[in-house]
Amino acid sequence: MTGMIGRGATTCRFCGSSALFSVVDLGLSPLCETVVAPDSLEQPESFYPLHVRACEACWLVQIPEVVPREEIFIEYAYFSSTSDSWLEHARNYVEMISQRLSLGRDSLVVELASNDGYLLQNFVDREIPVLGIDPAANVAEVARERGVPTLTAFFGLDLAERVAAEHGKADLILGNNVLAQVPDLNDFVAGVAALLDAGGIATFEFPHLAALLDHVEYDTIYHEHFSYFSLSTAVRIFEAQGLAVFDVDELATHGGSLRVYCRHAHDGAKPDAAVAELLAREAARGLTERDGFMRFRDEVHESKRALLDALIDYRRSGRQVVGYGAPGKGNTLLNYCGIRTDLLEYTVDRNTYKQGMYTPGTRIPIYAPDRIGETRPDVIVILPWNLAEEIAEQLAYTSDWGARLVVPIPRPRVIASG
């Protein structure tokens, strides 16, 4: 199966069908995992269509590749190690999978989109051989400085065959939140099949389409995320390259995610009952029929109106409103809703790469987190709402002056700090 994956393509990137229908159109937006330098504030910025469609043939939800992947991922502003809860998630995964597969010094673990080595360093600590693969030179260099061997490259079939020849085949291949960022799904998964050893396991984590729709998580839609997956569509994509999904975990990360476990279909293992159970729930939810997507557009529009109403009320009453975080999802929200410094004075982020910069499109200044203690704002909007619990603990001190912590999705709501 091959789909058109060129810029502006209107056929499915997995199955090639032209039976695509509109799910939601978020207008024009800049690349959301970027920042604007102070000396570029008077310069023009590129905006691209952000129109989500679903394929009635395979039910893959997707946006066209309107921006070449090289423009997005070669220099990347996201560093996984800036989130404490995500680091804990990685440690827990490594402990679980190391025991489940009995990994040791004779094993090989390969991570696709390994970022700054935040996860693989846990295998290194256990003296389990690893190899990271990531196209972003800046984050890959950080990984190497941590002692995590990392190739700076895009993964696909050609690279997989070269890695297998040079390093041997992998006992474990993992990819967390990378499938969504792959324009050529078939080449990518073919590479996984080529690199995975007989009897080996591949695990992939990705936000669950059902959670995106049910919780109105429209801000997780941006140009770096080419596709949005249900389990049923993911099963089809892996099956097309001879890989069988035999188990699945439902996770709380990123507002609701799945972790799928794959092996070569010829290994013969029967799927766990969890796979059939979740496939049945997806079918009941309507993820394999057009009607299952139709409410989402109206709910996105109302989510935007509710957030703007709340921010306008806060500002009209004289409250200082700021943000916490400058994530990709936050930039989709800010641009779609038209939120600028008149409604959100500034935002803060723990990522030093972003501090001193400005958000793309909306040009909101990004400071270090201690800015909040200095200015004592009345309202703090948590843009990476998937980390709201962790961030509320970090902001516990703001209760000293009665600051309100606001989660914006799906409707703005105030949460307790600490």
Summary of the structure (lengths in Angstrom):
residues: 418
radius of gyration: 21.3
end to end distance: 50.2
largest distance: 65.4
contacts: 1429
relative contact order: 0.12
helix: 39%
strand: 22%
